[in-house]
Amino acid sequence: MKDYYCPESYKGPQPIAQQIRKVAKMFDLDPERAIKYSKKLPPLHSFVPSEALKCTGWFAIPMVKALAAKVTDRNQQYCETLLSILATKTDDGTFSIERKIEPALFQMRVNTAEHLAQITRAQGGSDILIVAAQIGKYHVSQYVETAKLAPNECGLWSVAGCTIALTHPERFAPGCLGIICSGDQTRNVTDEKTDGKFVASPVICYMAEKKIRLIAQRDDCIDLNRGMGSVFIP
């Protein structure tokens, strides 16, 4: 049966060691701790809901502090890391940004920050983290503000989602499922309807000519061609 959410070229996550070395090379990071940790990953079925298993896999992403170590403000550090990733060019594509990335307009949700801290502690300060994630299919066409997450599940954050887009460009093609990074929130201070509140989530979607676009979608809206990405904690 044809999968209308992903292009035929996408066969799932690349081997995790391959991803780790790709991320290390891309951002000049040390891969050794992550390689060591990857050899003792728990089986996905031990902590991922059975209905999500088919669309969940292991992905390598950079630690926020590893890319913005000199920045002390946590929110500014996160935005600087995301901007570094968005500025990265590969042979397979580049990003087109349609949303300002700055602390006053962009932040990580509290629940996601707590889960990310738990992952970071478990992986011993590695420059590169390994996360079990699904990138949209499990929560397709759902409202972000009412989606039901498992107790050990949080929304995919933009640093993770955009890194996955760089390491797996084959996942993006015309008509494929956009990924809502509901682990983050954005706002438009000039929008009188929302009174400048954080009411939207970043979305990663395909654009023409090998470009991947980062836009935003209101959390009270549904798009049938987009799904919430999420991460499961062992």
Secondary structure, 3 states (H helix, E strand, C coil): CCCCCCCCCCCCCCCHHHHHHHHHHHHCCCCHHHHHHHCCCCCHHHCCCHHHHHHEEEEEEECHHHHCCCCCCHHHHHHHHHHHHHCCCECCEEEEECCCCCCCCEEECHHHHHHHHHHHHHCCCCCEEEEEEEEEEEEECCCCCCCCCCCCEEECCHHHHHHHHHHCHHHCCCCCCEEECCCEEECCCCCCCCCCCCCEEEEEEEECCCEEEEEEEECCCCCCCEEEEEEECC
